[in-house]
Amino acid sequence: MNFDLKNVPDRKKKPRDEGLTMVIDKGSSIQQCKDLIESSSKYFDVIKFGWTTSNFINNLKKKIKLFKDADIDVYFGGTLFEAFAVRDQFEDYISILKEYDLSLAEVSDGSISIPHKKKCEYIEKLSNHVTVFSEVGSKDEKKIIPPYKWIKQMKAELNAGSTKVIGEARESGSVGLFRSSGEVRQGLVEEILTEIPTEKIIWEAPLKAQQVWFVKLLGPNVNLGNISGNEVISLETIRVGLRGDTFNEFL
């Protein structure tokens, strides 16, 4: 920070295991990536090339290298994993991770139905090659998963080899953890936290009100995902109480 202010909460330093900010990239240009790195690389840890956009990006290897050179981890969205898995091309997916020298991958089942035992087998196999994040929750707003099932699945996926579990919200912030209005399913989140350590969860929270809610509940070092690149610094101000929404949280 440029100014010395008292009573500003400590943020974990990079590289960090808590307080992660995961940015979602929806197909930005090389120049946009350079601009994001120049303006905000100190404040985010991971970038996800959303859903299957990595299949259509020009200069994919160059983009990956830009972020890796800036000490930012890169991974492909979970929907790409699902696209390979549903076509019985799991080994091809592993080959692609190796080809692009990625050390992080996401396993999800938000768009297809995978028996949970099979999903955990995918996690276990992938974890022999890369660090695995696994996503829990459905992209179908009509599919409401009860809290006990979220907890059961999160526990099983962590045991299978996931380093973090991701709470589904999509880039819209209107499914999974949230109602269609974007309102947090508070009872669900609080029940999950009775069984799953907060440092093991990345909460997808693309909307400002959702980010504020999680920072107020869990503090400045909550793991948050699906953050737009142009909102990274804005989120950092929320995290440390230097935006009106959280201004009085840490004084």
Residue pairs with C-beta under 8 A, 6 or more apart in sequence:
1 8
5 242
7 250
7 251
8 240
8 241
8 242
8 250
9 219
9 220
9 239
9 240
9 241
9 250
10 220
11 19
11 220
11 221
11 236
11 239
11 240
12 18
12 19
12 221
14 42
14 45
14 71
15 45
15 71
16 45
16 221
17 199
18 199
18 221
18 223
19 220
19 221
19 222
19 223
19 239
20 45
20 46
20 164
20 202
20 223
20 224
20 225
21 43
21 44
21 45
21 46
21 224
21 225
21 227
21 232
21 235
21 236
22 44
22 45
22 46
22 47
22 48
22 202
22 223
22 224
22 225
22 226
22 227
23 36
23 44
23 46
23 47
23 48
23 227
23 228
23 229
23 232
24 47
24 48
24 50
24 77
24 171
24 206
24 225
24 226
24 227
24 228
25 33
25 47
25 48
25 49
25 50
25 53
25 229
26 50
26 53
26 171
27 50
27 53
27 56
27 57
28 36
28 229
30 58
30 59
30 62
30 63
30 66
32 229
33 63
33 66
33 67
34 66
36 229
36 232
37 66
37 67
37 70
37 72
39 232
39 233
40 229
40 232
40 233
41 70
41 71
41 72
43 232
43 233
43 235
43 236
44 72
44 227
44 232
45 72
45 73
46 72
46 73
46 74
46 75
46 104
46 225
47 67
47 72
47 73
47 74
47 75
48 74
48 75
48 76
48 77
48 106
48 225
48 226
49 57
49 63
49 74
49 75
49 76
49 77
50 77
50 171
51 77
51 78
51 79
51 80
52 77
52 79
52 80
52 83
53 77
54 60
54 76
54 77
54 80
55 80
57 63
60 100
61 100
64 74
64 100
64 101
64 102
67 73
67 74
68 74
68 101
73 103
73 104
74 102
74 104
75 102
75 104
75 105
75 106
75 133
76 97
76 102
76 105
76 106
77 106
78 106
78 107
78 108
78 110
78 135
79 108
79 110
79 111
80 93
81 93
81 105
81 106
81 107
81 108
81 122
82 108
82 109
82 110
82 111
82 112
82 114
84 90
84 92
84 93
84 96
85 93
85 112
85 114
85 122
86 112
90 122
90 125
94 125
94 126
94 129
97 105
97 129
97 130
98 129
102 130
103 130
103 131
104 130
104 131
104 132
104 133
105 126
105 129
105 130
105 131
105 132
105 133
106 132
106 133
106 134
106 135
106 166
107 119
107 122
107 123
107 126
107 132
107 133
107 134
107 135
107 157
107 162
108 134
108 135
108 166
108 168
109 119
109 135
110 135
110 137
110 138
110 139
110 168
110 170
111 139
114 122
116 153
116 156
119 134
119 157
120 156
120 157
120 159
120 160
121 160
123 132
123 134
123 157
123 160
123 161
123 162
124 160
124 161
126 132
126 161
127 160
127 161
127 162
131 163
132 161
132 162
132 163
133 162
133 163
133 164
133 165
133 166
133 202
134 157
134 160
134 162
134 164
134 165
134 166
135 165
135 166
135 167
135 168
136 145
136 150
136 153
136 154
136 157
136 165
136 166
136 167
136 168
137 145
137 150
137 167
137 168
137 169
137 175
137 176
137 177
138 145
138 168
138 175
138 176
139 168
139 170
139 175
139 176
140 175
141 174
141 175
141 180
145 176
147 187
147 188
147 191
147 192
148 191
150 167
150 188
150 191
150 192
151 191
151 192
151 195
151 196
154 165
154 192
154 195
154 196
154 200
154 201
155 195
155 196
157 165
158 165
158 196
158 200
164 200
164 201
164 202
164 223
165 196
165 200
165 201
165 202
166 201
166 202
166 203
166 204
166 225
167 176
167 177
167 189
167 192
167 201
167 202
167 203
167 204
168 175
168 176
168 177
168 204
169 175
169 176
169 177
169 178
169 203
169 204
169 205
169 206
169 210
169 226
170 176
170 204
170 206
170 226
171 206
171 226
172 206
173 182
173 204
173 205
173 206
173 207
173 210
173 226
174 180
174 181
174 182
176 204
177 184
177 185
177 188
177 189
177 203
177 204
177 205
178 184
178 185
178 210
179 185
182 207
182 209
182 210
184 210
184 213
184 214
189 203
189 217
192 201
198 218
198 222
198 223
199 223
201 223
202 223
202 224
202 225
203 214
203 222
203 223
203 224
203 225
204 224
204 225
204 226
205 211
205 213
205 214
205 224
205 225
205 226
205 227
206 226
206 227
206 228
208 231
208 234
208 238
208 245
211 224
211 227
211 235
211 238
212 238
212 245
212 246
214 222
214 224
215 222
215 238
215 239
215 246
215 249
216 246
216 249
220 239
220 240
220 241
220 250
221 239
222 239
224 235
227 235
234 243
237 243
238 245
238 246
239 246
240 250
241 247
241 248
241 249
241 250
241 251
